[in-house]
Amino acid sequence: MDLSSTIVYAGGEFARYEDAKVGLLTHGLQYGSGCFEGIRGYWVPQDDDLLLVLVRDHYERLINSAKILTMSVPRSTDELIEITLELCRRNRVRTDLYIRPFMYKAAEDIGVRLHGVPDALAIVPVPFTAYLDASRGLNVCVSSWRRADDTMAPPRAKITGLYVNSALAKSEAVENGFDEAILLSHDGHVAEGSAENVFLVRRGVVYTPDPSQNVLEGCTRRAIMDIARDEFGLTVVERSIDRGELYCAEEAFFTGTAAGVAYISSIDRRLVGDGTIGPITKSVAEFYERVVSGREPRYEHWLTRLYAPPRMSVPLPSTAAAPA
């Protein structure tokens, strides 16, 4: 991916990617002392518009992540949103997009600490390529690596250094012939995928690990929970989930900003249901796809339009049929 001429935001100004440099001894690189977000933009050709999804939610989470690392985001949420829109305009975006805002400790020195280290903000847009192949079922394994515990490093923050935990699990899974991994918490309960939240369906009830299981409280996770409840009348339960429950699930799927909604066909070489996408997963995934492409007026408030003027959310009665 050649990003050299891409316009980014760094050091408080817009610049070309190749001109925005950090030093080799930058604290965030040496010690993983940074935090980030991922924001999806969906290009909708029929509207000639780019739709950014849940931008405010992502920036509010970035601010919280930064606070945990004793950093202060130098712009308000509204200012961050406007900078992001301007960044997209300057790059004349006409494609699906992934936007990476991040804060990092910017000192160039040696010393493990958070106090007394200046920090910096940058935002980089990149053309989106599919993170997972959601068109087919994913073959997943339970990782031998455990999800980092909150007593070690807070998983509710998207901390750069903490993603080594995810990288180890992902590579282990792929090198053993799987598509993705599910990590367990320190006490053996289901936590999440390497970069996704996980959901199970049993007897028409949707289950997902609660925040005490060291999961990232995903923006897409919350969106899918709302859709399941509000549009399909499903019961959504957040609780601890045992490993054995994975093998008894009738449906299972991942959610994430990059992943969207991706169904799981097998876990540890045990079929989930009959190995095809289940009715609840299919219904929720298709509805979410309509939302992010601007085809559900009730959810217009989740979207930020780049080129077209904002639209009001329309309180229409739901027409979605409950999945069988």
C-alpha positions as CSV (number, residue, x, y, z in Angstrom):
1,M,0.0,0.0,0.0
2,D,1.6,3.3,-1.1
3,L,0.6,6.0,1.3
4,S,3.4,8.5,0.4
5,S,1.0,11.1,-1.0
6,T,-1.8,10.5,1.4
7,I,-2.7,13.5,3.5
8,V,-2.6,12.8,7.2
9,Y,-3.0,14.9,10.3
10,A,0.1,15.0,12.5
11,G,1.7,17.6,14.8
12,G,-1.4,19.8,14.7
13,E,-1.4,20.2,10.9
14,F,-2.2,18.4,7.6
15,A,0.8,16.9,5.8
16,R,1.8,14.2,3.4
17,Y,2.3,10.8,4.9
18,E,5.9,10.6,3.8
19,D,6.6,13.9,5.5
20,A,5.1,13.0,8.9
21,K,8.0,11.3,10.6
22,V,8.7,9.9,14.1
23,G,12.2,9.1,15.5
24,L,13.5,5.6,16.0
25,L,13.6,6.1,19.8
26,T,10.1,7.5,20.1
27,H,8.6,6.3,23.3
28,G,5.4,5.0,21.7
29,L,7.4,2.8,19.4
30,Q,9.9,1.5,22.0
31,Y,7.4,0.9,24.8
32,G,4.0,0.5,23.1
33,S,2.8,3.6,25.0
34,G,0.0,4.7,22.8
35,C,-3.6,4.1,22.0
36,F,-5.7,4.1,18.9
37,E,-9.1,3.8,17.2
38,G,-10.4,2.4,14.0
39,I,-13.2,4.2,12.2
40,R,-14.9,2.8,9.1
41,G,-16.1,4.8,6.1
42,Y,-18.4,3.2,3.6
43,W,-18.5,4.6,0.1
44,V,-22.1,4.6,-1.3
45,P,-22.0,5.1,-5.0
46,Q,-25.7,5.7,-5.4
47,D,-25.5,8.6,-3.0
48,D,-22.0,9.7,-4.2
49,D,-21.1,9.9,-0.5
50,L,-18.9,8.5,2.2
51,L,-20.6,7.5,5.4
52,L,-18.5,7.4,8.5
53,V,-19.9,5.1,11.2
54,L,-20.2,5.9,14.9
55,V,-17.4,8.5,14.7
56,R,-18.3,10.2,17.9
57,D,-18.4,6.9,19.8
58,H,-14.9,6.1,18.6
59,Y,-13.4,9.5,19.5
60,E,-15.0,9.4,23.0
61,R,-13.4,6.0,23.5
62,L,-10.0,7.4,22.3
63,I,-10.3,10.1,24.9
64,N,-10.9,7.5,27.6
65,S,-8.0,5.4,26.4
66,A,-5.7,8.4,26.4
67,K,-6.8,9.3,30.0
68,I,-5.8,5.8,31.2
69,L,-2.3,6.4,29.7
70,T,-2.1,9.8,31.4
71,M,-2.4,11.5,28.0
72,S,-4.6,14.4,27.0
73,V,-6.2,14.6,23.6
74,P,-5.5,18.2,22.4
75,R,-8.9,18.5,20.6
76,S,-12.5,18.2,21.6
77,T,-14.6,15.4,20.1
78,D,-16.4,17.9,17.8
79,E,-13.0,19.2,16.6
80,L,-11.7,15.7,16.0
81,I,-14.7,14.9,13.9
82,E,-14.3,18.0,11.8
83,I,-10.6,17.3,11.3
84,T,-11.5,13.8,10.2
85,L,-14.0,15.1,7.6
86,E,-11.5,17.6,6.3
87,L,-8.9,14.9,6.0
88,C,-11.3,12.9,3.9
89,R,-12.1,15.9,1.7
90,R,-8.4,16.7,1.2
91,N,-7.8,13.1,0.1
92,R,-10.9,13.2,-2.2
93,V,-12.0,9.9,-0.8
94,R,-14.3,7.9,-3.2
95,T,-13.8,4.4,-1.7
96,D,-14.3,2.4,1.4
97,L,-12.0,3.7,4.1
98,Y,-10.4,2.8,7.4
99,I,-9.3,5.8,9.5
100,R,-6.7,5.3,12.3
101,P,-6.6,8.1,14.9
102,F,-4.0,7.5,17.6
103,M,-2.2,9.1,20.5
104,Y,1.3,8.2,21.5
105,K,4.1,9.2,23.9
106,A,6.3,11.3,21.7
107,A,9.6,11.7,23.6
108,E,12.7,10.3,22.1
109,D,14.6,8.9,25.0
110,I,15.2,5.8,27.1
111,G,13.1,5.1,30.2
112,V,9.9,3.1,31.0
113,R,7.3,5.4,32.4
114,L,4.2,7.4,31.5
115,H,4.7,10.5,33.7
116,G,6.6,13.4,32.3
117,V,6.5,12.3,28.7
118,P,5.0,14.6,26.1
119,D,2.3,13.1,23.8
120,A,1.1,13.6,20.3
121,L,-2.0,13.0,18.1
122,A,-2.1,11.8,14.5
123,I,-4.9,10.6,12.2
124,V,-4.2,8.5,9.1
125,P,-6.8,7.4,6.5
126,V,-6.1,4.3,4.4
127,P,-8.2,2.5,1.7
128,F,-10.1,-0.3,3.4
129,T,-9.4,-3.9,2.5
130,A,-11.4,-6.7,4.0
131,Y,-10.1,-7.7,7.4
132,L,-11.9,-11.0,7.4
133,D,-13.8,-12.8,4.6
134,A,-17.3,-12.4,5.9
135,S,-18.7,-14.1,2.8
136,R,-17.8,-17.6,4.2
137,G,-17.7,-19.1,7.6
138,L,-14.6,-18.7,9.7
139,N,-12.8,-21.7,11.2
140,V,-11.7,-20.6,14.6
141,C,-9.7,-22.1,17.5
142,V,-9.4,-21.4,21.2
143,S,-6.0,-19.9,21.6
144,S,-3.4,-21.1,24.1
145,W,-2.7,-17.5,24.8
146,R,-4.9,-15.9,27.5
147,R,-6.5,-12.5,27.2
148,A,-4.5,-9.9,29.2
149,D,-6.2,-9.2,32.5
150,D,-7.2,-5.7,33.7
151,T,-4.8,-6.1,36.6
152,M,-2.0,-6.2,34.1
153,A,-3.0,-3.7,31.5
154,P,-6.6,-2.3,31.0
155,P,-8.2,-4.1,28.0
156,R,-11.0,-1.5,27.8
157,A,-8.4,0.9,26.3
158,K,-7.1,0.2,22.8
159,I,-3.4,0.3,23.9
160,T,-0.9,-0.3,21.2
161,G,1.5,-2.4,23.3
162,L,-1.4,-4.6,24.5
163,Y,-2.0,-5.8,20.9
164,V,1.0,-8.1,21.1
165,N,-1.4,-10.3,23.0
166,S,-3.7,-10.3,20.1
167,A,-0.9,-10.8,17.5
168,L,0.4,-13.9,19.3
169,A,-3.1,-15.4,19.3
170,K,-3.8,-14.5,15.6
171,S,-0.5,-15.9,14.3
172,E,-0.8,-19.1,16.3
173,A,-4.3,-19.6,14.9
174,V,-3.3,-19.0,11.2
175,E,-0.1,-21.0,11.4
176,N,-2.2,-23.9,12.7
177,G,-4.6,-23.8,9.8
178,F,-7.4,-21.6,11.4
179,D,-8.7,-18.2,10.3
180,E,-9.0,-16.6,13.7
181,A,-8.6,-17.2,17.5
182,I,-10.8,-16.8,20.5
183,L,-8.9,-15.9,23.7
184,L,-10.0,-17.0,27.1
185,S,-9.7,-14.8,30.2
186,H,-7.2,-15.5,33.0
187,D,-9.9,-17.7,34.7
188,G,-10.9,-19.6,31.6
189,H,-14.0,-17.8,30.4
190,V,-14.5,-16.7,26.9
191,A,-13.2,-13.2,26.3
192,E,-12.9,-12.2,22.6
193,G,-11.3,-12.8,19.3
194,S,-7.8,-11.4,18.5
195,A,-9.5,-8.1,17.3
196,E,-13.2,-8.8,17.5
197,N,-16.0,-9.3,20.0
198,V,-17.7,-12.7,20.0
199,F,-21.4,-13.6,20.2
200,L,-23.2,-16.9,20.6
201,V,-26.8,-17.9,19.9
202,R,-28.5,-20.7,21.9
203,R,-32.3,-21.3,21.9
204,G,-33.0,-17.9,20.3
205,V,-31.0,-16.0,22.9
206,V,-27.9,-14.0,22.0
207,Y,-25.0,-14.2,24.5
208,T,-21.8,-12.2,24.6
209,P,-19.1,-11.9,27.3
210,D,-19.7,-9.1,29.8
211,P,-17.1,-6.3,30.3
212,S,-15.7,-8.0,33.4
213,Q,-14.2,-10.7,31.0
214,N,-11.5,-8.3,29.9
215,V,-13.2,-7.5,26.6
216,L,-12.9,-4.3,24.6
217,E,-16.3,-2.6,24.8
218,G,-16.6,-2.4,21.1
219,C,-18.6,0.2,19.3
220,T,-19.8,-2.3,16.8
221,R,-20.6,-4.7,19.6
222,R,-22.9,-2.2,21.2
223,A,-24.5,-1.4,17.8
224,I,-25.2,-5.1,17.1
225,M,-26.7,-5.5,20.6
226,D,-29.0,-2.6,20.0
227,I,-30.1,-4.0,16.6
228,A,-30.7,-7.5,18.0
229,R,-32.9,-6.1,20.8
230,D,-34.7,-3.2,19.1
231,E,-35.2,-4.5,15.6
232,F,-35.7,-8.3,16.2
233,G,-36.9,-8.4,19.7
234,L,-34.1,-10.7,20.8
235,T,-32.9,-11.2,24.3
236,V,-29.3,-10.2,24.6
237,V,-27.4,-11.5,27.7
238,E,-24.0,-10.3,28.8
239,R,-22.4,-12.8,31.1
240,S,-19.4,-15.0,31.6
241,I,-19.3,-17.9,29.0
242,D,-17.5,-21.2,29.5
243,R,-15.4,-22.7,26.8
244,G,-17.7,-25.7,26.5
245,E,-20.6,-23.4,25.6
246,L,-18.7,-22.5,22.5
247,Y,-19.1,-26.0,21.3
248,C,-22.8,-26.1,22.0
249,A,-23.6,-22.9,20.3
250,E,-26.2,-23.0,17.5
251,E,-24.7,-19.8,15.9
252,A,-21.6,-17.8,16.6
253,F,-20.2,-14.7,15.1
254,F,-17.6,-11.9,15.5
255,T,-18.2,-8.2,15.4
256,G,-15.8,-5.4,15.0
257,T,-15.2,-2.1,13.1
258,A,-12.9,-3.8,10.6
259,A,-14.6,-7.2,10.7
260,G,-18.2,-6.0,10.5
261,V,-20.3,-9.1,11.3
262,A,-18.6,-12.4,10.4
263,Y,-20.1,-15.7,11.1
264,I,-18.1,-18.6,12.6
265,S,-18.6,-22.0,11.0
266,S,-16.4,-24.1,13.3
267,I,-14.6,-23.8,16.7
268,D,-11.8,-26.2,17.4
269,R,-12.9,-28.2,14.4
270,R,-16.4,-28.7,15.8
271,L,-19.2,-27.4,13.5
272,V,-21.3,-24.5,14.8
273,G,-24.8,-25.5,14.0
274,D,-24.6,-27.0,10.5
275,G,-21.6,-24.9,9.6
276,T,-23.5,-22.3,7.6
277,I,-24.7,-18.9,8.6
278,G,-27.6,-19.1,11.1
279,P,-30.9,-17.1,10.7
280,I,-30.2,-14.7,13.6
281,T,-26.7,-13.9,12.5
282,K,-27.9,-13.5,8.9
283,S,-30.7,-11.1,9.9
284,V,-28.5,-9.0,12.2
285,A,-25.6,-8.8,9.6
286,E,-27.9,-7.8,6.8
287,F,-29.6,-5.2,8.9
288,Y,-26.3,-3.8,10.0
289,E,-25.2,-3.6,6.3
290,R,-28.3,-1.6,5.5
291,V,-27.5,0.8,8.4
292,V,-23.9,1.5,7.4
293,S,-24.9,2.1,3.8
294,G,-27.5,4.6,4.8
295,R,-30.6,2.6,4.0
296,E,-32.2,2.6,7.5
297,P,-33.4,6.1,8.3
298,R,-33.9,5.2,12.0
299,Y,-30.2,4.9,12.4
300,E,-29.1,8.0,10.5
301,H,-27.7,9.3,13.8
302,W,-25.0,6.6,13.7
303,L,-23.7,8.1,10.4
304,T,-21.6,11.1,9.5
305,R,-21.9,12.0,5.9
306,L,-18.9,13.5,4.2
307,Y,-20.2,15.2,1.1
308,A,-24.0,15.3,1.5
309,P,-25.7,17.4,4.2
310,P,-26.7,15.6,7.4
311,R,-30.1,13.8,7.4
312,M,-32.4,13.6,10.3
313,S,-33.1,10.2,11.8
314,V,-36.7,9.2,10.9
315,P,-38.7,7.4,13.6
316,L,-40.2,4.8,11.4
317,P,-41.8,1.6,12.7
318,S,-39.5,-1.3,12.2
319,T,-40.3,-3.6,9.2
320,A,-37.7,-6.2,10.1
321,A,-39.1,-9.7,10.6
322,A,-37.9,-11.7,13.6
323,P,-35.5,-14.4,12.4
324,A,-36.8,-18.0,12.5
